Amino acid sequence: MSVRPYRDIARRKSRKIRVGSVEVGGDAPISVQSMTNTLTSDAAATIRQIKALEAAGADIVRVSCPDEESTAALKSIVRATNVPIVADIHFHYKRAIEAAEAGAACLRINPGNIGSAQRVREVVKAAKDHGVSMRIGVNAGSLEKDLLERYGEPCPEAMVESALNHARILEDNDFREFKISVKASDVFLAVAAYQGLAEACDHPLHLGVTEAGGLMVGTVKSSIGIGSLLWAGIGDTIRVSLSADPVEEIRVGFDILKSLGLRHRGVNIVACPSCARQGFDVIKTVAILEDRLKHVTTPMSLSIIGCVVNGPGEAAQTDLGFTGGGAGAGMVYVAGKPDHKMDNAKLIDHIVELVEKKAAEIEAARQAAPRELTPAK
């Protein structure tokens, strides 16, 4: 279906950088990332978690490198995984150099916090020598003392000034392969800071509401903050910060992008909250389908509606659908049109089979398309 004008999002023009194989900024798709919570020095545990994040669709994964044991393990971690790895560095410039040498694709570091100008030059040289980009990460909870004294408290102006000060240090060293984040746990503060930064520079922006909370509350806060910025065209890569399994951060991130029509991965299930009219147990059915369809990465839409009041209308807008009826059966919709009836008892297995079949058809068509478009030699 064509995109309606009211769904159009005009993305802010930003310069493009690379985080390993992933482009960030410019016209590149908005990437989704997360961070491991294992000890990086435990390479085996960290690799397992990164592979789980890869399976969930992560484009980029960050790991903390607070000590030499962590940067020593980084080489084997990078070798054993497929996504670009960002090394999270705080204060110690040698960890940044070690991480660049170990194969990190990006360094999360604030150049103004690592000491002398000579140390900054050494880190920049290591980044240039190894093709490593950087992320300047400003956080409302750790603003520089002089800014807090001048502004009195964390505020958007202080966060933007901090970000631009760090950016200037890198630019003065002829380094421009960096993105910036200005995160806060307060949604209003984070959004205002990103809005100010978006107006002040053309650097790609990494969005996030930091320390957002557990799965439910953190998802809500992140959806409001990140979602409102993306809706305004601001943002080039996102990280949803949750006190939960990092895999959930990737799922929520893609759901935010999916809801705004910015990027699609997997099955988008449109479902009613259910009421006394439902012809089957909608809530239980949707929960089971969400779990059983996690393996499907092909973008498609599926409507699961309890009755015929809204069911046919919703099904008309989705690739596949099921609308509850009477006598223990409902109608299956294919490509927006009623196709056949199905007993409620067989509904879940049947829908899973239809989704997998549809995914296979879409992928086959996608693989065939480039060959058909390739000019004959």
Buried (B, 14 or more C-beta within 10 A) or exposed (E): EEEEEEEEEEBBEBBEBBBBEBBBBBEBBBBBBBBBBBBBBBBEBBBBBBBBBBEBBBBBBBBBBBEEBBBBBBBBBBEBBEBBBBBBBBEBBBBBBBBBBBBBBBBBBBBBBBEEEEBBBBBBBBBBEBEBBBBBBBBBEEBBEEBBEEBEEBBBBBBBBBBBBBBEBBEEBEBEBBBBBBBBBBBEBBBBBBBBBBEEBEBBBBBBBBBBBEBEEBBBBBBBBBBBBBEBEBBBBBBBBBEBBBBBBBBBBBBBBBEBEBBBBBBBBBBBEBEEEBBBBBBEBBEBBBEBBBEBBBBBBBBBBBBBEBBBEBBBEBBBBBBBBEEEBBBBBBEBEBBEEBEBEEBBEBBBEBBBEBBEEBEEEEEEEEEEEEEEE
